[in-house]
């Protein structure tokens, strides 16, 4: 939903200085000039505007603010360009990098490691990847941090052609040797991308130092995070999301819980102790391996299946409750059709794109009623927001 002319004028009048020194050219924090209270109000308005555009008789009344509005991101993907600049991309310009620009949204430990990695990149003597000619070696530096004090640096490169591998081995000593006292040394991994596709991960991962993974913990639930695994990026806000989903699932005793698009088991591993049986389905095989590891870490029994949700016949599980957490693009058409055909009694739908959720509710709303709805702001200073909705089959 777009702001009206009067609302835009008011927003400009009430704008505040952005904490970002490169606000005009960096697109990572597009809303950082807007007071946070107004960001929250606008996100709620945008959600309900999406419903209105689809003529849905729905309204979200509640939004939980992020407990932390700066330095909340536990993962930052820094680009290395063809001239050795290291930082974030300029807004709308995939080929240009703001050298030395980290982000005020990133965890402070990420900022520290960013400076060290950048200095190493510039003096390593290695070549830099040219995204137009598809030549060069160094591509990305992905840095992650957890509330347990653990950090991970994932250096993404092209396939090595000469002695690059031996040069890479100097990176762990650079990072470990200059870490501040009282902090753990980072685990450092090397990911090889043998394609020309410009992505911040590789198909081959080699551990240069440390375990090759990091761990996070929310409440009693521990999660292992491997280099390429997706994990909720707001460490301070993620427990609110988990708490909301747990609340909307209500009583799980004696029930079969099915977690579609389960990823590494963020919801299913935490909820498994409460259910009679828990099944997770996820396309990414690496994520499924992580989910199985997380189940073992937490000593819970779960069945995790590596398969596309739209290609898997999950009706065989006769689930009492289905958790849906699709990607930003929403559910595959076949997956939505399966929901409407199988008709599980209860659904807890987690959407990071309320516009797509509204589009799907045009069909879901014909057979499901909304019992509860709550937005959670996991992305301060951006237009994105998480929406959790409890649906119940109308005939049940």
N, C-alpha and C positions, 0 to 999 in steps of 0.2 A: 504494500500500500504506500503510495507516494505522499509525502507531506504536501499540504495545501500551500498556496502562496503566502498566506498569513502566517502559517506555522513555520515556513522556511525563514520568513523575516524575523520571527521571534527567536528561532534557533540561532540565527546569525547574531542577533542582539545579545543573546545569552551565551554565546560561544566563549570558551576559555582557551588559554594557551595550551597547545598540545605538549605532552611530555616527550614527544618524538622530535628529535632535532632535524629530521628529514621528512617532516609530514607532507610537504608539497610533492615529493617525488616517490615516497614509499607508500605502497598500498596496504601494508599489513594492519594498520590501525585506522581505518577510514573514519571512525567515529570518535577518535580521541580528543577532538576539539569540543565535543558535546558533554556537558555535565552528566555524570553517571546516572543520576536520578531520571534525567530526560531520556537517556538511552533505554533504560528499563521500560519507561512508559511507551516509548516509540515501538519497542519490540512487541509489547503486548498489543498495541494498536495494529501493528503489521500482521500479527497472527489472526486477529479478529477480522481484519480487512481481507485476508485470504479466504476466510469462511464466507464473508459477505459477497465476494466476487463469484463464488460458486453457489450463491443463494442457499447456503447451509444455515439451519437454525441452531448454530453452535456459538458459544462464546467462552473464551478462556478468561477467567477472573483473577487468577493468581500467577505471579511470577516470582521465583526465588532469586535474589541477586547473588552474584558470585561473592563468596567470603573474601576474595582477594581480587582486586581489579588491576594490579600491576604485578609483573614478575610471576604470573600464574602458569605460564606455559612450560610444560616439562619436556617439550621437544621443539627444536628449531632446525630447519633444513637450510643450511647456508650454501649459496652457489659459488663455485669457483669458475670464473670466466676465462676467456682465451688469453687475456693479458695478465692473469694472476690476481685479479681483484677478488676479494672474498667478502661476502655479505649477503644482503637480501636484494631481490630484483627491484628495479624501478617500476613504478605503477604503470601497467599496460605495456611494458617493454621487456619481453622475455629475454632479450639479448644483452641488456644492460644491468650491471650490478653496482650497487652503492658500496664502494670499498670501505671496509672497517665498520659498516653499519650492522650492529647486532639488533636488539629490539628491547624496548622497556617492558614488553610482555613476557620475555623469557626469564626463567629462573636465574638468579644471580650467579649460580655456579656454572650455568651455561655461558654467561657473559665472560666469566674468568677463562674458561676453556677456549672460548671463541678467540680471544686475544692470543693465546698460546698456539692454537692451531693455525691461525692466520700468519703469525710470524714464521712458523715452520714452513708453511706452503711457499712463502715468498723467498725463503733461503734454501729450499730443498734441492733446487736444480732440476726438478722434474718439469715436464711439459704440462700445459694446461689445455683442457678440452675446448675446441672451437665448435660451437653448436651449429654453425653453418657448413663448415667443411667436414665435420665429424672426425676431426683428427685431434690428437692430444690425449693426455693421461688423466690428470686430476679433474674431477667433476663436481663433487659435493662433499661437504663435511656436515654430517647429521649429528647433533649433540643432544643427549637426553639426560635428565636428572630425576631422582625420586625423593620422596620425603624421608626415606631411610638414609639419605646422604650418599647414595650411589650414583655414579655418572657413567655414561657410555659415549664414546666417540666412534662414529662409523664413517670411515673415509671411503667414498665411492669413486671408483676409477674405471677407465677402459681396461681392456686386457693388456697386460704388460708385454712389451716387445724386447726389452733388454734387461738391464740391471735395476729396474725400478723396484723390484721386490726387496732387494737388500737395502735400498734407500728408505723404503717404508718402515723398515725395522727400527729406524732411529726415532720415529714419532713417539712410541711409548715412553722412551727415556726422557724425551723433552717434556712430555706432559707430567710424568710422575716426578721428575726431578724438581719441577717448579711449583708443585701443588702446595697450597698453604698448609701449615701445620694444623693437625686436628681434623683434616678432611681425608677421605679415602681416595686412593689413587684410582683414576678412571680405568674401566675396561676399554680396550681399544681393538677395533675390528676393521678388517679391510673387505669391502664388497666389490666384486668385479661385475661390471655391466658390459657384456660382449656385444650388445646391440647399439644402434645409433639413437635409440629412444631416450629422450631426455627425462629420466626418472631418478629419484634419489634413493635407489636401492639396486642391489645386484643379485644375480642368480647364484653366485658363488660367494661364500662368506668365510673368511679366515680370521681366526683370533690371533692378534698380535701380542696382547697382554691381558691379564685378568681372566674371568670366567667365560667371557663372551656373551654375557647377559647381565641384566640388573633386575632387582626385585623391588616391588612396591607393596605396601600393606595398608588396607583400609579396615579398621576394626580388627576382627579376628581373621580376615581373609588375606592371604598372601598371593601375589601374582608375579610370575616370572615374565620378564619382557625381553624377548630376543631382538636382535638388531632391526629386523624388518617388520616386527609385529606392530599392528595398530593398538594403541591404548588411549584411553581418555586423556586429552591433552591438558586439562585443568585439574591439577592434583588437589587443589583446595575445594573445587566444586564437585568433583566426581563422587565423593561420599553422599552428597545431596541427591544426585541422580540415582545412586544405588538405593538409598533410603526410600526415595519416592517409588521406585519400581517394586521394592519389597512391600511397601504399604499398599500399593495398588493390587498386588498379587493376593493380598489378604491371607486367608487360611489355606495353606498348601498341604496340610497333613492328609495323607491317603490319596493325593492327586498325582497325576502324571504331568510333568512340566516339559514343554517343548520350546527350545530356544532357537529360533530361526535367525540366520545371519549372526551366529553366536560369537564369531571372532575367536579370541583367546579365552572365552568363558567368563568374561567380566560379570555377567549376571548369573549364568547358570551355576558356576562354581560356588558363588556366595549363597545362592538359594537352595542348592542341592540338599543340605541337611534338613530342610523343612519339608521336602516333597517325598512322596513314595518312590518316584522314579524321575530322573532328569535326563533329557536327550538334547544334544546340541548339534546343529547342522550349519556347516560353513564351507564355502567354496575353496578358500585358501588352505592348502594342505599344511603349510608351515604354521598357520594359526591354529589348526587342529592339533598339531603336535604340541604347541604351547598350552592349549587348553587341557590336553591330557596330563601334561606335566603339572599344571596348576591344580588339577583334581588330586593328583598324588601328593602335592605339597600340603594340601588342606585335608587330606584323608577323607575324601568324599567319593561316592560311587556315582559315576556319570557315564553315559554313552555318547561319544563324540563321533560324528560322521562327516567325512570330507566329501562334499557334493554340493552342486549348485542348488539352492533352495527351489528354483523353478523346475529342476529336473528330478527331484527326489520325491518319492511317494511317502510323505510323512503321515498319511492317513492310517498306516499300519500301526502307529503307536497309540491311536485313540486318546490323544492328549486332552486333558481337562482344561488346561490353560496354555496359551501360546504367547510367547514373547516375540515381538517383531522389532528388529533394529536394523532396517535396511540402510544402504548407503544414501548419500545426499540426493541421488537421482530418484530414490524411491524404490518401490517393489517392481520387479519384473512383471509384465502383464500376465504371464502364466502363473506366477506366484499369487497374484491378486485373484486370479480366476480360481485357483485351488482353495484359497481361503473361503471364497463365496460358495464353492462346491462342497467342501468338507464341513464348513460351519462349526468350528470349535466353539464351545459355550462361552469362553472368556478369552479376551485378548488384551495384552498390555503392549501398546504400540509406542515405541520411542522414535521420534522423528527429529532429525537435525535440519529438516527443510519443511516448515509448515505449509508452504505453497503446494508441494507435492502431496503432503498428507491431506490437504483440503481436496485436491483433485481425486485422490483415492477414496475419500469419505463420501463422495457423490454416489459411489457404488456400495461401499461398506455400510453407509447409513440406511440403505434399504433393508438390511437384515440385522444391523446392530444398533444399539442405543449407547450413548456415552454416559458412563456412570461417574467418571471423575476425569479431571484434566488439570494439568499443572505445567507451567513453563519454568525452565531453569536456565539461567544465563551462565553458560559455561564459556562464553566468548566475549568478554567485555571489550569495548572499543572497536567492535566489528558489528555488522548487521546480523550476524548469525545467532541462533538461539535453539535450545533443545526443548522439545514438547513431548510430554508423556501423557498418554490417554488410556483410560480403562474402558474397554468395550465389552458389552454383554449381548449375547444373542437375544433377539427380541422375543422369541418363543420360549426362552428358558426362564 
